[in-house]
Amino acid sequence: MIGLRSNSSRHGAGAKVLHWLTVMLVLAAYVLSTGDGYSLYSAAADGLRRVHEALGVVLFIVVVLRLLWRLIETTPAKQPMLPWMAAAAKLVHFALYALLIAIPATAVLGTWLEGIPVTLPGFDIAPLIAKAHGLGQLIMEIHTTLGNAILWIAAVHTAAALFHHFYLRDDVLQSMTPGA
């Protein structure tokens, strides 16, 4: 039976739940945002925008919990790998965490700079900064670009996990899969 905490060979249930919840939230938020980024702010897409923003808020909370969990949790022993692979793994993990913070930050900033309140489940937060239409659009373009980038970096992360599993035949993928 898997415990909440990690051990020397596997991530615990806590880390796995936070990891896979992050994956599902990123994918759901992305699917809801496909198409023209500005179409989310049309009257017809108001419901989608609210769900997209709520997913972003929940995702941000999950990321904060993941970072806090990493501070108190041990991680499984590192699998032996070539130095360039270890460096690439660190870079990809850093990029994923940086994007998981930057994407919601740019969403809030860009939305407020457009003069639009940020929607949370049950209430809105009015803009805390002055409207700057051109800058708001630029920040929202950055938000969209970062949203696309996280999928590419996650694809590299997934490909590396599959490479470890099928080619190197180590336990990197097994350490994070549910039920393992």
N, C-alpha and C positions, 0 to 999 in steps of 0.2 A: 504494500500500500504506500502511496506517495504521501509524504508529509508536506506541511505548509512551507517548511524551510528547505533550502537546498542542502545537498551533501557534496562529497568530493567528486561525484560522477554525474549528478543530475541537478537540474534546477528544480526547486520545490514548487508546490502548487501555487503559492503566492506569485512567484515570478512568472510562471506559465500563464496564469489567468490574466495578469496585467499585460503580458506580451500579446496574447491572442486577442484580448479585448481591444488593445491598441490597433492591431491589424484590422479587425472588423470595423472599428470606428473610422479609421482612415479610409477604408474602401467604401463604406457607406456614405461618408461625407463627399468623397470624390464622385461617386455615382450620381449623387443629388446635384452636383455642381457642373456636370458636363454640359458643354455648349458654351454659349456666350456668357461670360462672367456677369455682364450687366443684366442679363435676362432674369437673374435671381431677384433683382430689385424691381421687376415689373409687378403690377397689381395681380396679374394672373399667376405669378409664381410665388406669391407671398407665403403660402403654406410651405412650399419647398424650402424657401429661404429660412423660415423659422426653424424647420427641422434641421437644415444644414448648420445653422448657427448653434442650435442646441447640441448637435453632435460635436461641434467644435469645442463647446464649453465642457462637455463631458470628457472629450478626448484630452483637453488641457488638464483637467483634474486627474485623469488616469495617468498622464505623463508625470505630473507632480508626485503622485503616489508611487510611480515606478522609480523616480529619482530618490525619493525618501527610502523606498524599499532597498534600493542598491546600497544606501548608506549603512543600513543595519544588517543586511543579509550577506552571507558568504556566497561566493560564486564557485561553481564546479572548477576542478583543476583544469588548467589550460591543456589542450591537446598539443602534443608536439607538432610543430609545423615550421616550415622555412621562415626565416626572418621577414621576407617580403610579404608572406601570407599573414603573419601576425600583425605587421604594420598596416596592411590593407584592411584587416578585420577591425583594428582600432579606428582607422579612418572612417570606415563605413558606419560603425556604431556611433562615432562622434557626429557624423553628418546626419544620421537618422534622428538622434536626440536634438541636434541643433534645429533641424527642420520642424520637429514636433513642437518646438517652442516658438520658432519664427513664424510658422504658418498662422497659428491663432493670433499672435501679436500683430502681424501685418493685417489680419482680418479686422481686428478691433480698431487699429489705427486708421486704416483705409475707410472703414465704415463711418467712423466719427468725422474724419476729414471731409466726407461727403455730406455730412450733416444728418446722417441716419443713425437712429439709436441701435444699440446692440441688443438683440433679443435673447433673453434667458428664459428658461421654462417658467412661465407665470408672470414675468414682468420684463420691462425694457430698461436699459441704462442709457439715458440721454447722453449725447456727445459731451465729453468733458473738455474738448478743445474746439477752437473756432473752425468753421467750415473753410476748406481750401480746396475747391473743386478739382483743379488740375492735379494737385498733389495727392488728393484722395484717389483719383483715377490711377495715378502712377503706382501708389502703394497697393491698390487692388490688383494691378497687373503683376506686381511683384508677388503678391499672395497667390495668384493663379499659377505663375511660373514655379514658385516653390511647391505648390500642390502637385504639379506635374513632375517636378524633380524628385519628390519623395517616392513616387511610384517607380521611377527608374532606379533609384538607389535601393529601394526595397527589392526590386527585381534582381539586382546584383547580389544583395544579401541572400535572397532565396536561392539563386544559382550557386552561390558559394556553399550554402548548406547542403544542397543536392550533390555538389561536387565532393564534399566531405563524405557524404553517405554512400554514394555509388562508386566513386573512384578511389578515394583514400580509405574508405571503409572504416572510418573512425566513428566516435559517438557524438560528434558535434550536433547533428540534427536530432538524434535520439534524446539528447539532454534537454531539449525544449519542446518535444512533441507531447501532446496530451496523452495521458495514460502510460507513458514510458517510465 
